[in-house]
Amino acid sequence: MKQSNRLIYILILILAVWMTALSFRSDKNDVNRQEIVNEYSVSGFSTDFTRVVEENSSSVVSISADGSVLSGFIYQQEEETVYVLTAYHGIEDAGNITVILGSSYSVNAIPAGYDIYTDLAVLQLECPYQVTPVKIGDATRLKKGEFVISIGTPVSLDYAGSVQLGMISDERLTIENNIYVDYVPHDYYLDVIGLSSVMVPGYSGGPLLNMNGELVGMNTMSLDEQNSFALTANEIRIVADRIIAQQETVKANYGIKGTYIKEMPNYEKANLNLDIQTISGLYVQRVLDDSLASAAGVRAGDVLIRINDTLLDGLNDYLQVSYMPEEVYTFEVLRNAETLVLSTGND
């Protein structure tokens, strides 16, 4: 009887130890599982954001132009010559331009050139130290809903290096802009990136970065209280490279607003009597008066296949041919299932 009781006590003790061990293991697994969840939530969002900011902060500069403050970024360095990009409207007619690298390193800069149509200016300065240019990305890869980050100097130099988080509301918008050149008004279309948040004054001229830390645009303007826009990195590269190489940045004013065929769903192609396998071309939604396309006879409803022998497959093709001035411009269009070749002079 005593031996039987002893056996029961031993079994109860073993069971108690086993239950305690299971409880400890379960608690440990819960802790590990919680750590994994927390680590995932941090690495999935916050860490990605901070990484982009940390990698690009040294490439972003503050600019003081006759006391007015705006932002810019380092685009290129050739030995001790550094080229900084910013918004032209911020340095227009400025007599004294100072670029601040980091928190306090100030250097006088001069305009190397500018393009009023894209609101892009290139500043040139001398710096004996190695600096870090931004990495250039491809804005045509952007998607609606994608997170983007702006780094800049809102309001005053006291807030240099501030960060603003935004989202792509439209990866390609064609907006109508108007400027005066020698007191003569010019209407033209500009392809920009639409942003979900309004830029604070001072961020203008600063970089728009994707979550890979690449430059996809430059903050340039706010046209109303609900929307902000950025110039695409694709056009920035073309204009900046031409300015640095001391080449003209003349852009042909085709005056065309439309949708690229490859961006259309099949039912839209069918509605336009296009083969659903068609991927090239630009469906013309509107043509500006006094533009090259209007002078040549391009109409809304046409499908523009080629400009000057360049096949239009997307924005990069359109930009490429836009910065190749010619004396005569030809437009191959598809109209009512008929292919037409229209042309105009440049005089």
Long-range contacts (C-beta under 8 A, 24 or more apart in sequence): 48-211, 49-147, 49-149, 49-165, 49-211, 51-213, 52-149, 52-209, 52-211, 52-212, 52-213, 53-149, 53-151, 53-163, 55-213, 56-134, 56-151, 56-207, 56-209, 56-213, 57-151, 57-161, 58-101, 58-102, 58-131, 58-132, 59-131, 59-132, 59-133, 59-134, 59-207, 60-151, 60-152, 60-161, 60-206, 60-207, 61-99, 61-100, 61-101, 62-99, 62-100, 62-152, 62-153, 62-157, 62-160, 62-161, 63-90, 63-91, 63-97, 63-98, 63-99, 63-100, 63-109, 63-123, 63-153, 63-205, 64-96, 64-97, 64-98, 64-100, 64-157, 65-90, 65-91, 65-94, 65-96, 65-97, 65-98, 66-94, 66-95, 66-96, 66-97, 68-94, 69-153, 69-155, 69-156, 69-157, 69-202, 70-152, 70-153, 70-202, 70-204, 70-205, 70-206, 71-151, 71-152, 71-153, 71-202, 71-203, 71-204, 71-205, 71-206, 71-207, 71-219, 72-99, 72-123, 72-205, 72-206, 73-134, 73-206, 73-207, 73-215, 73-218, 74-101, 74-131, 74-132, 74-133, 74-134, 75-122, 75-133, 75-134, 75-240, 76-133, 76-240, 76-244, 77-127, 77-130, 77-131, 77-133, 80-126, 80-127, 80-128, 81-124, 81-125, 81-126, 82-124, 82-125, 82-126, 82-127, 82-131, 83-112, 83-122, 83-123, 83-124, 83-240, 83-244, 84-109, 84-122, 84-123, 84-124, 84-125, 85-120, 85-121, 85-122, 85-123, 85-205, 85-218, 85-236, 85-240, 86-121, 86-123, 86-205, 87-119, 87-120, 87-121, 87-204, 87-205, 87-218, 87-219, 87-220, 88-114, 88-115, 88-116, 88-119, 88-120, 88-121, 89-119, 89-204, 90-121, 90-204, 90-205, 91-121, 91-123, 97-123, 99-123, 99-125, 100-157, 100-160, 101-127, 101-131, 103-160, 103-161, 112-243, 112-244, 113-243, 113-244, 113-246, 113-249, 114-243, 115-239, 115-243, 115-249, 115-251, 116-179, 116-181, 117-177, 117-179, 117-188, 117-190, 117-251, 118-190, 118-220, 118-231, 118-235, 118-236, 118-239, 118-251, 119-220, 119-221, 119-231, 120-218, 120-220, 120-231, 120-236, 120-239, 120-240, 121-205, 122-240, 122-243, 122-244, 134-207, 134-209, 134-214, 134-215, 135-213, 135-214, 135-215, 136-214, 136-215, 136-233, 136-236, 136-237, 137-210, 137-212, 137-214, 137-215, 137-216, 137-233, 138-214, 138-216, 138-233, 138-234, 139-171, 139-172, 139-193, 139-216, 139-217, 139-232, 139-233, 139-234, 139-315, 140-171, 140-172, 140-232, 140-234, 140-314, 140-315, 140-316, 142-168, 142-171, 142-193, 142-210, 142-216, 143-168, 143-171, 144-168, 144-169, 144-170, 144-171, 146-171, 146-210, 146-211, 147-210, 147-211, 148-195, 148-208, 148-209, 148-210, 148-211, 148-216, 148-217, 149-208, 149-209, 149-211, 150-199, 150-203, 150-206, 150-207, 150-208, 150-209, 150-219, 151-206, 151-207, 151-209, 152-202, 152-203, 152-204, 152-205, 152-206, 152-207, 152-219, 153-202, 153-203, 153-206, 154-200, 154-201, 154-202, 154-203, 155-200, 155-201, 155-202, 156-202, 159-202, 162-200, 164-197, 164-199, 164-200, 164-203, 165-197, 166-195, 166-196, 166-197, 166-208, 166-228, 167-195, 167-196, 167-197, 168-193, 168-194, 168-195, 168-196, 169-194, 169-195, 169-196, 169-227, 170-194, 172-232, 172-315, 173-229, 174-257, 174-258, 175-223, 175-229, 176-257, 176-288, 186-253, 187-255, 187-288, 187-289, 187-290, 187-291, 188-253, 188-255, 188-288, 188-291, 189-254, 189-255, 189-256, 189-257, 189-288, 190-231, 191-232, 191-235, 191-315, 191-318, 191-319, 192-217, 192-220, 192-229, 192-230, 192-231, 192-232, 193-217, 193-229, 193-230, 193-231, 193-232, 194-227, 194-228, 194-229, 195-227, 195-228, 195-229, 195-230, 197-228, 198-222, 198-225, 198-226, 198-227, 198-228, 199-228, 232-315, 234-315, 234-316, 234-319, 235-319, 238-319, 238-320, 238-323, 239-323, 242-323, 248-325, 249-323, 250-323, 250-325, 251-322, 251-323, 252-292, 252-321, 252-322, 252-323, 252-324, 252-325, 252-326, 252-329, 253-288, 253-291, 253-292, 254-291, 254-292, 254-293, 254-307, 254-322, 254-329, 255-287, 255-288, 255-289, 255-290, 255-291, 255-292, 255-293, 255-294, 256-282, 256-284, 256-286, 256-287, 256-288, 256-291, 256-293, 256-298, 256-304, 257-284, 257-285, 257-286, 257-287, 257-288, 258-282, 258-283, 258-284, 258-285, 258-286, 258-304, 259-283, 259-285, 260-312, 260-313, 260-314, 260-315, 261-303, 262-313, 262-314, 272-303, 273-337, 274-303, 274-334, 279-313, 280-305, 280-311, 280-312, 280-313, 281-305, 281-312, 281-334, 282-312, 282-318, 284-333, 292-329, 292-344, 292-346, 293-331, 295-344, 296-329, 296-330, 296-331, 296-342, 296-343, 296-344, 297-342, 298-331, 298-333, 298-342, 299-335, 301-335, 302-333, 302-334, 302-335, 303-333, 303-334, 303-335, 304-331, 304-332, 304-333, 305-332, 305-333, 305-334, 305-339, 306-330, 306-331, 306-332, 307-331, 307-332
